[in-house]
Amino acid sequence: MLRLTVLDPKAHLNGGNMAITHSSVCPHCKQPLSSLQIEKVKIYDGISHVLTGMTLACPGCHNVLNVGFDYTSTKEDIAATVVKWLKG
């Protein structure tokens, strides 16, 4: 079973544990999640920018559980665009 650890930065003020552990199951097929399928996708902002994103899907039923930015790829895309712009 996948264990997600969430840090609570204020917990130490009350003498509590900063880590909160959660067990995860797929909300669609109810199977325990021990891994996730990651796929890169393009995110369009409606104007002219295209950013790199990723989907996280259940490996059992293949339903998408979350979509978000791939921050590493986005940072690399922005850096490449700036370098290209500076070179003219």
C-alpha positions in Angstrom: 0.0 0.0 0.0 1.3 3.4 -0.9 2.1 5.6 2.1 1.9 9.3 1.6 3.7 11.4 4.1 2.5 15.0 4.6 4.5 17.4 6.6 2.7 19.7 8.9 5.0 22.6 9.7 2.9 23.8 12.6 2.7 20.4 14.4 6.0 20.8 16.3 4.6 24.0 18.0 2.2 21.7 19.9 4.8 19.0 20.5 3.3 16.8 17.8 4.8 14.8 15.1 5.4 16.7 11.9 4.7 13.7 9.6 1.2 12.5 9.0 1.0 9.1 7.1 -2.0 8.3 4.9 -2.9 5.0 3.2 -4.2 5.4 -0.3 -6.7 3.5 -2.4 -8.0 4.3 -5.8 -11.4 6.1 -5.5 -12.7 4.4 -8.6 -11.7 0.8 -8.3 -11.0 0.8 -4.5 -7.7 -1.1 -5.0 -4.7 -0.3 -2.8 -2.2 1.9 -4.6 1.3 0.7 -4.5 2.4 2.6 -7.6 1.1 5.2 -10.0 1.3 5.5 -13.8 2.8 8.8 -14.9 2.3 10.2 -18.3 3.6 13.5 -19.7 1.0 15.8 -21.2 0.9 19.3 -22.8 -0.9 22.0 -20.9 -2.2 24.9 -23.0 -2.8 28.3 -21.3 -5.3 29.4 -24.0 -3.0 32.0 -25.5 0.3 30.7 -26.9 2.2 29.1 -24.1 2.5 25.3 -23.8 3.8 23.9 -20.6 4.7 20.3 -19.7 2.4 18.6 -17.3 1.8 15.0 -16.1 -1.1 12.8 -15.2 -1.1 10.3 -12.3 -3.3 7.3 -13.0 -4.3 4.1 -11.2 -2.3 1.2 -12.6 -5.4 -1.1 -12.1 -8.3 0.8 -13.7 -6.2 3.5 -15.6 -8.4 6.3 -14.3 -6.6 9.6 -14.0 -6.3 10.6 -10.3 -4.5 13.9 -10.7 -3.1 16.3 -13.3 -0.5 18.8 -12.6 2.6 20.6 -13.8 5.8 18.7 -14.3 7.9 21.4 -12.5 11.3 20.0 -13.6 10.3 19.9 -17.3 8.6 23.3 -17.0 11.7 24.8 -15.5 13.8 23.4 -18.4 11.3 24.6 -21.0 11.4 28.1 -19.5 15.2 28.2 -19.4 15.4 27.0 -23.0 12.9 29.7 -24.1 14.9 32.4 -22.3 18.2 31.3 -23.8 16.5 31.2 -27.3 15.1 34.7 -26.7 18.4 36.1 -25.5 20.2 34.7 -28.5 17.8 36.5 -30.8 
